[in-house]
Amino acid sequence: MQEITLAEASKNLPELIEAAMSGEEVVITKDNQPVVKLTSVSPVKHRRRAGSAKGLMTISDDFDEPLEDFKDYMS
């Protein structure tokens, strides 16, 4: 973790952003108190598309039929 004052951060913002993008955590302080933390943003996840697995799965015709092992329990 890198800790830097607000005045130093103002002068070196591009470098601090690069450091945060490479995984380093950068804390900016003002009056010796942490006020801002720069971290990288996780990558955007792609939204799922309905129907994208169409044709990849099949369900047997007897999918919802009772199992042989449980016939004694069914009334």
A tleap script that builds the chain and sets N, CA, C and O, in Angstrom:
source leaprc.protein.ff14SB
mol = sequence {
  NMET GLN GLU ILE THR LEU ALA GLU ALA SER
  LYS ASN LEU PRO GLU LEU ILE GLU ALA ALA
  MET SER GLY GLU GLU VAL VAL ILE THR LYS
  ASP ASN GLN PRO VAL VAL LYS LEU THR SER
  VAL SER PRO VAL LYS HIE ARG ARG ARG ALA
  GLY SER ALA LYS GLY LEU MET THR ILE SER
  ASP ASP PHE ASP GLU PRO LEU GLU ASP PHE
  LYS ASP TYR MET CSER
}
set mol.1.N position { 0.853 -1.178 0.000 }
set mol.1.CA position { 0.000 0.000 0.000 }
set mol.1.C position { 0.897 1.238 0.000 }
set mol.1.O position { 1.862 1.336 0.758 }
set mol.2.N position { 0.555 2.148 -0.850 }
set mol.2.CA position { 1.311 3.398 -0.964 }
set mol.2.C position { 0.484 4.502 -0.322 }
set mol.2.O position { -0.705 4.640 -0.607 }
set mol.3.N position { 1.112 5.284 0.540 }
set mol.3.CA position { 0.423 6.405 1.181 }
set mol.3.C position { 1.090 7.695 0.715 }
set mol.3.O position { 2.315 7.816 0.733 }
set mol.4.N position { 0.270 8.649 0.302 }
set mol.4.CA position { 0.803 9.880 -0.285 }
set mol.4.C position { -0.080 11.046 0.145 }
set mol.4.O position { -1.284 10.886 0.347 }
set mol.5.N position { 0.534 12.226 0.284 }
set mol.5.CA position { -0.243 13.403 0.693 }
set mol.5.C position { -1.047 13.943 -0.489 }
set mol.5.O position { -0.750 13.652 -1.648 }
set mol.6.N position { -2.040 14.713 -0.178 }
set mol.6.CA position { -2.893 15.307 -1.209 }
set mol.6.C position { -2.079 16.193 -2.146 }
set mol.6.O position { -2.295 16.177 -3.358 }
set mol.7.N position { -1.152 16.960 -1.595 }
set mol.7.CA position { -0.319 17.843 -2.429 }
set mol.7.C position { 0.534 17.023 -3.396 }
set mol.7.O position { 0.660 17.381 -4.567 }
set mol.8.N position { 1.122 15.924 -2.914 }
set mol.8.CA position { 1.931 15.072 -3.786 }
set mol.8.C position { 1.051 14.378 -4.828 }
set mol.8.O position { 1.453 14.204 -5.979 }
set mol.9.N position { -0.143 13.989 -4.411 }
set mol.9.CA position { -1.058 13.304 -5.327 }
set mol.9.C position { -1.465 14.224 -6.474 }
set mol.9.O position { -1.597 13.783 -7.616 }
set mol.10.N position { -1.661 15.489 -6.168 }
set mol.10.CA position { -2.041 16.455 -7.213 }
set mol.10.C position { -0.971 16.536 -8.297 }
set mol.10.O position { -1.291 16.698 -9.475 }
set mol.11.N position { 0.291 16.425 -7.908 }
set mol.11.CA position { 1.390 16.533 -8.857 }
set mol.11.C position { 1.618 15.236 -9.635 }
set mol.11.O position { 2.111 15.263 -10.763 }
set mol.12.N position { 1.257 14.101 -9.028 }
set mol.12.CA position { 1.600 12.798 -9.605 }
set mol.12.C position { 0.382 11.928 -9.914 }
set mol.12.O position { 0.484 10.701 -9.894 }
set mol.13.N position { -0.746 12.532 -10.194 }
set mol.13.CA position { -1.971 11.762 -10.386 }
set mol.13.C position { -1.869 10.699 -11.488 }
set mol.13.O position { -2.305 9.570 -11.263 }
set mol.14.N position { -1.321 11.004 -12.659 }
set mol.14.CA position { -1.229 9.954 -13.693 }
set mol.14.C position { -0.443 8.724 -13.225 }
set mol.14.O position { -0.836 7.593 -13.510 }
set mol.15.N position { 0.657 8.942 -12.513 }
set mol.15.CA position { 1.461 7.824 -12.007 }
set mol.15.C position { 0.694 7.034 -10.953 }
set mol.15.O position { 0.778 5.807 -10.912 }
set mol.16.N position { -0.051 7.732 -10.104 }
set mol.16.CA position { -0.837 7.051 -9.069 }
set mol.16.C position { -1.951 6.211 -9.690 }
set mol.16.O position { -2.246 5.112 -9.220 }
set mol.17.N position { -2.555 6.728 -10.731 }
set mol.17.CA position { -3.605 5.979 -11.423 }
set mol.17.C position { -3.004 4.724 -12.047 }
set mol.17.O position { -3.604 3.651 -11.975 }
set mol.18.N position { -1.844 4.843 -12.649 }
set mol.18.CA position { -1.172 3.670 -13.229 }
set mol.18.C position { -0.862 2.640 -12.150 }
set mol.18.O position { -1.042 1.441 -12.361 }
set mol.19.N position { -0.395 3.110 -10.990 }
set mol.19.CA position { -0.088 2.193 -9.885 }
set mol.19.C position { -1.353 1.469 -9.429 }
set mol.19.O position { -1.324 0.262 -9.191 }
set mol.20.N position { -2.456 2.194 -9.306 }
set mol.20.CA position { -3.717 1.573 -8.894 }
set mol.20.C position { -4.200 0.575 -9.945 }
set mol.20.O position { -4.715 -0.489 -9.600 }
set mol.21.N position { -4.038 0.908 -11.213 }
set mol.21.CA position { -4.461 0.006 -12.288 }
set mol.21.C position { -3.638 -1.281 -12.302 }
set mol.21.O position { -4.123 -2.324 -12.741 }
set mol.22.N position { -2.406 -1.211 -11.828 }
set mol.22.CA position { -1.573 -2.415 -11.796 }
set mol.22.C position { -1.765 -3.208 -10.509 }
set mol.22.O position { -1.046 -4.176 -10.262 }
set mol.23.N position { -2.730 -2.803 -9.690 }
set mol.23.CA position { -3.080 -3.592 -8.510 }
set mol.23.C position { -2.636 -3.015 -7.185 }
set mol.23.O position { -2.972 -3.558 -6.132 }
set mol.24.N position { -1.892 -1.933 -7.212 }
set mol.24.CA position { -1.424 -1.333 -5.963 }
set mol.24.C position { -2.544 -0.483 -5.355 }
set mol.24.O position { -3.309 0.162 -6.072 }
set mol.25.N position { -2.626 -0.495 -4.043 }
set mol.25.CA position { -3.600 0.338 -3.350 }
set mol.25.C position { -2.900 1.631 -2.972 }
set mol.25.O position { -1.827 1.606 -2.369 }
set mol.26.N position { -3.502 2.764 -3.324 }
set mol.26.CA position { -2.906 4.076 -3.057 }
set mol.26.C position { -3.850 4.840 -2.135 }
set mol.26.O position { -5.022 5.041 -2.456 }
set mol.27.N position { -3.325 5.264 -0.980 }
set mol.27.CA position { -4.118 6.035 -0.022 }
set mol.27.C position { -3.617 7.465 -0.031 }
set mol.27.O position { -2.420 7.710 0.124 }
set mol.28.N position { -4.525 8.408 -0.211 }
set mol.28.CA position { -4.185 9.832 -0.215 }
set mol.28.C position { -4.593 10.406 1.134 }
set mol.28.O position { -5.709 10.190 1.606 }
set mol.29.N position { -3.670 11.140 1.744 }
set mol.29.CA position { -3.931 11.690 3.080 }
set mol.29.C position { -4.007 13.217 3.039 }
set mol.29.O position { -3.413 13.871 2.181 }
set mol.30.N position { -4.748 13.749 3.981 }
set mol.30.CA position { -4.827 15.199 4.174 }
set mol.30.C position { -4.745 15.431 5.678 }
set mol.30.O position { -5.522 14.849 6.436 }
set mol.31.N position { -3.829 16.259 6.109 }
set mol.31.CA position { -3.583 16.508 7.536 }
set mol.31.C position { -3.327 15.202 8.284 }
set mol.31.O position { -3.838 14.988 9.384 }
set mol.32.N position { -2.530 14.338 7.670 }
set mol.32.CA position { -2.141 13.037 8.232 }
set mol.32.C position { -3.304 12.073 8.449 }
set mol.32.O position { -3.173 11.105 9.199 }
set mol.33.N position { -4.426 12.325 7.810 }
set mol.33.CA position { -5.588 11.446 7.902 }
set mol.33.C position { -5.909 10.901 6.511 }
set mol.33.O position { -5.939 11.670 5.551 }
set mol.34.N position { -6.149 9.604 6.379 }
set mol.34.CA position { -6.516 9.065 5.060 }
set mol.34.C position { -7.881 9.593 4.626 }
set mol.34.O position { -8.838 9.563 5.400 }
set mol.35.N position { -7.967 10.074 3.397 }
set mol.35.CA position { -9.229 10.632 2.895 }
set mol.35.C position { -9.713 9.957 1.619 }
set mol.35.O position { -10.913 9.925 1.348 }
set mol.36.N position { -8.774 9.411 0.827 }
set mol.36.CA position { -9.152 8.791 -0.445 }
set mol.36.C position { -8.306 7.541 -0.648 }
set mol.36.O position { -7.118 7.517 -0.325 }
set mol.37.N position { -8.946 6.495 -1.193 }
set mol.37.CA position { -8.205 5.286 -1.545 }
set mol.37.C position { -8.421 5.010 -3.020 }
set mol.37.O position { -9.557 4.887 -3.477 }
set mol.38.N position { -7.321 4.913 -3.771 }
set mol.38.CA position { -7.396 4.581 -5.195 }
set mol.38.C position { -7.166 3.082 -5.345 }
set mol.38.O position { -6.158 2.547 -4.885 }
set mol.39.N position { -8.106 2.422 -5.988 }
set mol.39.CA position { -7.952 1.007 -6.307 }
set mol.39.C position { -8.473 0.791 -7.715 }
set mol.39.O position { -9.235 1.606 -8.236 }
set mol.40.N position { -8.067 -0.292 -8.319 }
set mol.40.CA position { -8.545 -0.565 -9.670 }
set mol.40.C position { -9.988 -1.049 -9.622 }
set mol.40.O position { -10.432 -1.625 -8.629 }
set mol.41.N position { -10.693 -0.811 -10.685 }
set mol.41.CA position { -12.081 -1.250 -10.811 }
set mol.41.C position { -12.067 -2.624 -11.455 }
set mol.41.O position { -11.338 -2.865 -12.417 }
set mol.42.N position { -12.892 -3.534 -10.907 }
set mol.42.CA position { -12.932 -4.875 -11.489 }
set mol.42.C position { -13.493 -4.796 -12.908 }
set mol.42.O position { -14.309 -3.923 -13.205 }
set mol.43.N position { -13.063 -5.695 -13.775 }
set mol.43.CA position { -13.520 -5.639 -15.169 }
set mol.43.C position { -15.029 -5.829 -15.270 }
set mol.43.O position { -15.649 -6.510 -14.454 }
set mol.44.N position { -15.591 -5.211 -16.288 }
set mol.44.CA position { -17.033 -5.301 -16.519 }
set mol.44.C position { -17.370 -6.718 -16.977 }
set mol.44.O position { -16.760 -7.256 -17.901 }
set mol.45.N position { -18.349 -7.301 -16.310 }
set mol.45.CA position { -18.782 -8.641 -16.700 }
set mol.45.C position { -19.798 -8.515 -17.827 }
set mol.45.O position { -20.629 -7.607 -17.846 }
set mol.46.N position { -19.709 -9.434 -18.747 }
set mol.46.CA position { -20.664 -9.428 -19.851 }
set mol.46.C position { -22.007 -9.949 -19.368 }
set mol.46.O position { -22.075 -10.911 -18.604 }
set mol.47.N position { -23.054 -9.317 -19.812 }
set mol.47.CA position { -24.397 -9.743 -19.432 }
set mol.47.C position { -24.731 -11.059 -20.104 }
set mol.47.O position { -24.310 -11.323 -21.231 }
set mol.48.N position { -25.489 -11.877 -19.402 }
set mol.48.CA position { -25.907 -13.147 -19.973 }
set mol.48.C position { -26.950 -12.890 -21.043 }
set mol.48.O position { -27.747 -11.956 -20.951 }
set mol.49.N position { -26.928 -13.735 -22.056 }
set mol.49.CA position { -27.915 -13.629 -23.124 }
set mol.49.C position { -28.875 -14.787 -23.018 }
set mol.49.O position { -28.454 -15.942 -22.958 }
set mol.50.N position { -30.160 -14.493 -22.994 }
set mol.50.CA position { -31.168 -15.545 -22.955 }
set mol.50.C position { -31.084 -16.365 -24.234 }
set mol.50.O position { -31.014 -15.816 -25.333 }
set mol.51.N position { -31.092 -17.682 -24.081 }
set mol.51.CA position { -31.081 -18.560 -25.231 }
set mol.51.C position { -29.703 -18.868 -25.771 }
set mol.51.O position { -29.591 -19.509 -26.817 }
set mol.52.N position { -28.655 -18.439 -25.102 }
set mol.52.CA position { -27.312 -18.661 -25.631 }
set mol.52.C position { -26.886 -20.125 -25.567 }
set mol.52.O position { -25.937 -20.510 -26.250 }
set mol.53.N position { -27.560 -20.953 -24.767 }
set mol.53.CA position { -27.218 -22.382 -24.674 }
set mol.53.C position { -28.208 -23.246 -25.452 }
set mol.53.O position { -28.211 -24.469 -25.314 }
set mol.54.N position { -29.033 -22.621 -26.255 }
set mol.54.CA position { -30.040 -23.357 -26.997 }
set mol.54.C position { -29.372 -24.433 -27.860 }
set mol.54.O position { -28.427 -24.167 -28.603 }
set mol.55.N position { -29.895 -25.657 -27.734 }
set mol.55.CA position { -29.371 -26.777 -28.499 }
set mol.55.C position { -28.210 -27.493 -27.830 }
set mol.55.O position { -27.768 -28.531 -28.323 }
set mol.56.N position { -27.704 -26.967 -26.720 }
set mol.56.CA position { -26.590 -27.593 -26.034 }
set mol.56.C position { -27.039 -28.590 -24.975 }
set mol.56.O position { -26.244 -29.418 -24.531 }
set mol.57.N position { -28.289 -28.523 -24.569 }
set mol.57.CA position { -28.809 -29.397 -23.519 }
set mol.57.C position { -30.059 -30.108 -24.009 }
set mol.57.O position { -30.824 -29.584 -24.819 }
set mol.58.N position { -30.241 -31.310 -23.498 }
set mol.58.CA position { -31.478 -32.032 -23.780 }
set mol.58.C position { -32.015 -32.603 -22.482 }
set mol.58.O position { -31.249 -32.948 -21.583 }
set mol.59.N position { -33.314 -32.700 -22.389 }
set mol.59.CA position { -33.986 -33.279 -21.223 }
set mol.59.C position { -34.772 -34.478 -21.714 }
set mol.59.O position { -35.529 -34.388 -22.681 }
set mol.60.N position { -34.585 -35.598 -21.041 }
set mol.60.CA position { -35.257 -36.818 -21.485 }
set mol.60.C position { -36.766 -36.699 -21.280 }
set mol.60.O position { -37.230 -35.914 -20.454 }
set mol.61.N position { -37.527 -37.489 -22.042 }
set mol.61.CA position { -38.990 -37.446 -21.979 }
set mol.61.C position { -39.520 -37.847 -20.606 }
set mol.61.O position { -40.573 -37.364 -20.190 }
set mol.62.N position { -38.808 -38.723 -19.894 }
set mol.62.CA position { -39.284 -39.179 -18.583 }
set mol.62.C position { -38.638 -38.405 -17.434 }
set mol.62.O position { -38.553 -38.919 -16.318 }
set mol.63.N position { -38.192 -37.204 -17.684 }
set mol.63.CA position { -37.491 -36.399 -16.677 }
set mol.63.C position { -38.294 -36.259 -15.388 }
set mol.63.O position { -37.737 -36.392 -14.298 }
set mol.64.N position { -39.589 -35.993 -15.497 }
set mol.64.CA position { -40.379 -35.753 -14.293 }
set mol.64.C position { -41.166 -36.979 -13.819 }
set mol.64.O position { -42.073 -36.840 -12.999 }
set mol.65.N position { -40.845 -38.151 -14.308 }
set mol.65.CA position { -41.475 -39.381 -13.848 }
set mol.65.C position { -40.850 -39.790 -12.511 }
set mol.65.O position { -39.669 -39.534 -12.276 }
set mol.66.N position { -41.644 -40.431 -11.628 }
set mol.66.CA position { -41.086 -40.884 -10.343 }
set mol.66.C position { -39.973 -41.908 -10.561 }
set mol.66.O position { -40.029 -42.703 -11.499 }
set mol.67.N position { -38.986 -41.885 -9.711 }
set mol.67.CA position { -37.888 -42.831 -9.778 }
set mol.67.C position { -38.347 -44.188 -9.259 }
set mol.67.O position { -39.198 -44.256 -8.373 }
set mol.68.N position { -37.791 -45.267 -9.801 }
set mol.68.CA position { -38.145 -46.620 -9.379 }
set mol.68.C position { -37.962 -46.790 -7.877 }
set mol.68.O position { -38.790 -47.436 -7.234 }
set mol.69.N position { -36.922 -46.240 -7.308 }
set mol.69.CA position { -36.621 -46.403 -5.889 }
set mol.69.C position { -37.684 -45.778 -4.996 }
set mol.69.O position { -37.794 -46.153 -3.829 }
set mol.70.N position { -38.468 -44.839 -5.508 }
set mol.70.CA position { -39.441 -44.139 -4.675 }
set mol.70.C position { -40.885 -44.552 -4.964 }
set mol.70.O position { -41.808 -43.980 -4.383 }
set mol.71.N position { -41.102 -45.519 -5.839 }
set mol.71.CA position { -42.474 -45.931 -6.172 }
set mol.71.C position { -43.238 -46.401 -4.947 }
set mol.71.O position { -44.448 -46.188 -4.870 }
set mol.72.N position { -42.562 -47.045 -3.971 }
set mol.72.CA position { -43.236 -47.517 -2.753 }
set mol.72.C position { -43.744 -46.362 -1.900 }
set mol.72.O position { -44.695 -46.529 -1.137 }
set mol.73.N position { -43.133 -45.213 -2.017 }
set mol.73.CA position { -43.530 -44.052 -1.213 }
set mol.73.C position { -44.586 -43.196 -1.888 }
set mol.73.O position { -45.152 -42.309 -1.250 }
set mol.74.N position { -44.859 -43.432 -3.128 }
set mol.74.CA position { -45.852 -42.640 -3.872 }
set mol.74.C position { -47.220 -43.286 -3.722 }
set mol.74.O position { -47.350 -44.494 -3.924 }
set mol.75.N position { -48.224 -42.530 -3.380 }
set mol.75.CA position { -49.576 -43.079 -3.302 }
set mol.75.C position { -50.529 -42.255 -4.113 }
set mol.75.O position { -51.719 -42.565 -4.168 }
savepdb mol mol.pdb
quit
